Amino acid sequence: MSQRVNIQYSIDIDELPIEIDRLVKDVQGRLNNLSHMDIFENQHDAISLKSISNINKIRETLGSIDHSLVDITNIMNGYINFMTSSPDNEAEENVPIEHNETELYPATEVKNKLDDLESKLEQFKQNSKQENYDPVATQKSEFSQEVPKTTT
C-alpha cells in the first residue's frame, strides 16, 4: 500500500455537507467498482498468481476505503461537536484567567495541569505494565552485578 499523508484545508461551514457528500460518493464509487471485480477469471485458474494479485488489489482498495471512511467520520464528529457546543462554553473558554499579581503561576491553573499530568502518567504506567510485562526480564540474575559508571 502506498504511503498516506494528512492534509488540511478550510472551507465555509455551509459547504461542509457538500464536501462530505463528495467524499461519500467517492467511497461508494470505489465500493461499486470492487463489487464488479473478479478474483479469478475462470474456475480452472482459481489458484493462480493472477488470483493472488487480484485479492491483493481488493485488499488495498478496501484499506484505502477504510481510511476514507475514518476521515469522513472524523469530519462529521468535528462538525457535530462544533454544532452542539453551547455559546456559553465558548464564552467561558475565551474569558482570560485573572491572575494574582504576586503569583507567578495561578494555583488553580497549576493544580488543573498537575491533575491532568498525573492522570496521564497513571495511564502510561498502566499501559506500560500491560504491554511490556516480562516476568523473566524483571528478575535479577544471580550473576548480574552493577557496573560502575565511568566518566570521560
BELKAVEN-V762461 format. One record per residue. N is the residue number from 1. OMEGA is omega as a letter, one per 20 degrees, with the letter a starting at -180 (* if undefined). Layout:
BEGIN
N/OMEGA, N/OMEGA
END
This chain:
BEGIN
1/a, 2/r, 3/r, 4/r, 5/r, 6/r, 7/r, 8/r, 9/a, 10/r, 11/r, 12/a, 13/r, 14/a, 15/a, 16/r, 17/r, 18/r, 19/r, 20/r, 21/r, 22/r, 23/a, 24/r, 25/r, 26/r, 27/a, 28/r, 29/r, 30/r, 31/r, 32/r, 33/r, 34/a, 35/r, 36/a, 37/r, 38/r, 39/r, 40/a, 41/r, 42/a, 43/a, 44/a, 45/a, 46/r, 47/a, 48/r, 49/r, 50/r, 51/r, 52/r, 53/r, 54/r, 55/r, 56/r, 57/r, 58/a, 59/r, 60/r, 61/r, 62/r, 63/r, 64/r, 65/r, 66/r, 67/r, 68/r, 69/r, 70/r, 71/a, 72/r, 73/r, 74/r, 75/r, 76/r, 77/r, 78/r, 79/a, 80/r, 81/r, 82/a, 83/a, 84/r, 85/a, 86/r, 87/r, 88/r, 89/r, 90/r, 91/r, 92/a, 93/a, 94/r, 95/r, 96/r, 97/r, 98/a, 99/r, 100/a, 101/a, 102/a, 103/r, 104/r, 105/a, 106/a, 107/a, 108/r, 109/r, 110/a, 111/r, 112/a, 113/r, 114/r, 115/r, 116/r, 117/r, 118/a, 119/r, 120/r, 121/r, 122/r, 123/r, 124/r, 125/a, 126/r, 127/a, 128/r, 129/a, 130/a, 131/a, 132/a, 133/r, 134/a, 135/r, 136/a, 137/a, 138/r, 139/r, 140/r, 141/r, 142/a, 143/a, 144/r, 145/a, 146/r, 147/a, 148/r, 149/r, 150/r, 151/a, 152/*
END
